[in-house]
Amino acid sequence: MNQKREKDKKERAIFLKTLSLAWELGYIIVIPLVILAAGGRFLDNKYDTSPIFLMSGILLSILVSGILVFKKAKRILEDISNQ
């Protein structure tokens, strides 16, 4: 009975860690996209250049998100190799 309880605790901890990682990756992708796309939209409206700044903001957000995801993956792999 005690082994089952320990196994359940371990599985729950793994699930929560995975869920946390998924949320973090979601934020890493969404926040730059929203901020840079909104900034691009604002600049397009201000300078009447639609959709140049919007597209530039989206492309820049893809680059920023890619770099952040890469850094996060690198950190996770280092943690795994240290264990």
Buried (B, 14 or more C-beta within 10 A) or exposed (E): EEEEEEEEEEEEEEEEEEEEEEEEBEEBBEBBBEEBBEBBBEBBEEEEEEEEBBEBBBEBBBEBBEEBBEEBEEEEEEEEEEE
